[in-house]
Amino acid sequence: MTQLEQARKGIISSQMQAVARQEHLEPEFIRRGIAEGNIVIPANINHKNLKPFGIGKGLRTKVNANFGTSSDYGTIETELEKLSAAVESGADTVMDLSTGGNLVDVRRAILAASSVPVGTVPIYQAGIRAIEQHSAIVMMTVDDIFSVIEEHARDGVDFVTVHCGVTRSAIAALKEQGRVTDVVSRGGAFMIGWMLHNDRENPLYEEYDRLLEIARDYDVTLSLGDGMRPGCLADATDRAQVEELIVLGGLVERSWKAGVQVMVEGPGHVPLHQIEANVKLQKAICKGAPFYVLGPLVTDIGAGYDHITAAIGGAVAAAAGADFLCYVTPSEHLSLPDVEDVREGVIASRIAAHAADIAKGVKGAAEWDRQMAMARKRLDWKEQVRLSLRPDYSERVHNKHTAGSEACSMCGNYCAMKLVGEFLNIPAPKC
């Protein structure tokens, strides 16, 4: 049985118990959330070394890190190094988006090494195989697409992005709307090209039951992709995006009926003042299914700093109810990320997620900040480093200009908290 089927039967699985311990919540809370469809635990039955995480309502906002080879650069070794950096920096899940080299070997190496849930976008491999065999993405067959999806599931992939909402009606809305950046989703572009060339409906939509059967067999969580997501602010919240979302809402309910866990992916570039409305719209149309957002990026001009533009949007989205943030690295829009880009992206998204958790009242979130504040008042640098998101970096920065002073080098002998504490004779708070 899938996690959803077990939850509906009143069974609390070992994965549900593990998530409850991580979140400091009762196992029954997790079971009920899964049964209602507003929590998922991506946990493929074939991913043996997995540490499960829960994503959804009432839980800590989770962060995903993307990496993978491209046709220009990357090897198994480079991507395993990025995996290690992502997990060490606190990523809750990772996605292998490889499009270069031996995709099967890369994916299996990542799965073997990863203790966190792994996601993929199978249409990449299906399209690339069609290029290798027939010189064109549009020559892949329907069986090719589903065969690759099952291959990923059999290998142990925990969640797959599938662009089921890129339908003929969504393409019509795209044409009527007119966009600045058209389609920026690779998977969405693959499907649109195939549909237009073959003059057919999207097989992932048309044969959705076939997809559900694969997902149920391996307990793969479906991540319903946003192939029509906006690639710039000017295209945000348009008819094509909303048309796709409406389709996904119906597919969410079909997934639940089939006993398959499902979440929904959200937009990429959204003006700050539209983010809350986007989240509420998704939650209403998809009946509370977990929402997974890329950023969203709140400006188009942050090239080289898009981990910041995404963190701003991510904090607003998560505070409004988004459950899962896909990180964006400083190299977004510019190049394939390196190891340091991965670290920077994860930390930026974790800051956004935590800020939102405080706003949402997630258990333990505000207490973490309170502990840090008390350590700062005590000038307890060891504790401040321990409580920081990236302890090695925090310690390195603190030691950079400090020469044995009790305070940091910003204020030196004129530390405000130290001086006022002496003036008022107030003892520093204890742990």
HELIX and SHEET records of a PDB file:
HELIX    1   1 GLN A    3  ARG A    8  1                                   6    
HELIX    2   2 SER A   14  GLU A   23  1                                  10    
HELIX    3   3 PRO A   27  GLU A   36  1                                  10    
HELIX    4   4 ILE A   76  GLU A   88  1                                  13    
HELIX    5   5 LEU A  103  ALA A  113  1                                  11    
HELIX    6   6 PRO A  122  HIS A  134  1                                  13    
HELIX    7   7 ILE A  137  MET A  139  5                                   3    
HELIX    8   8 VAL A  142  ASP A  155  1                                  14    
HELIX    9   9 ARG A  168  GLN A  177  1                                  10    
HELIX   10  10 ARG A  186  ASN A  198  1                                  13    
HELIX   11  11 PRO A  203  GLU A  206  1                                   4    
HELIX   12  12 TYR A  208  TYR A  218  1                                  11    
HELIX   13  13 LEU A  233  ASP A  235  5                                   3    
HELIX   14  14 ARG A  239  LYS A  257  1                                  19    
HELIX   15  15 LEU A  272  GLN A  274  5                                   3    
HELIX   16  16 ILE A  275  ILE A  285  1                                  11    
HELIX   17  17 ASP A  306  ALA A  320  1                                  15    
HELIX   18  18 VAL A  339  LYS A  360  1                                  22    
HELIX   19  19 ALA A  365  LYS A  377  1                                  13    
HELIX   20  20 TRP A  381  LEU A  387  1                                   7    
HELIX   21  21 PRO A  391  ASN A  399  1                                   9    
HELIX   22  22 GLY A  412  TYR A  414  5                                   3    
HELIX   23  23 ALA A  416  LEU A  424  1                                   9    
SHEET    1   A 2 ILE A  39  VAL A  40  0                                        
SHEET    2   A 2 ILE A  55  GLY A  56 -1                                        
SHEET    1   B 9 LYS A  62  PHE A  67  0                                        
SHEET    2   B 9 THR A  93  ASP A  96  1                                        
SHEET    3   B 9 VAL A 118  THR A 120  1                                        
SHEET    4   B 9 PHE A 159  VAL A 162  1                                        
SHEET    5   B 9 THR A 221  LEU A 224  1                                        
SHEET    6   B 9 VAL A 262  GLY A 266  1                                        
SHEET    7   B 9 PHE A 291  LEU A 294  1                                        
SHEET    8   B 9 PHE A 324  CYS A 326  1                                        
SHEET    9   B 9 LYS A  62  PHE A  67  1                                        
END                                                                             
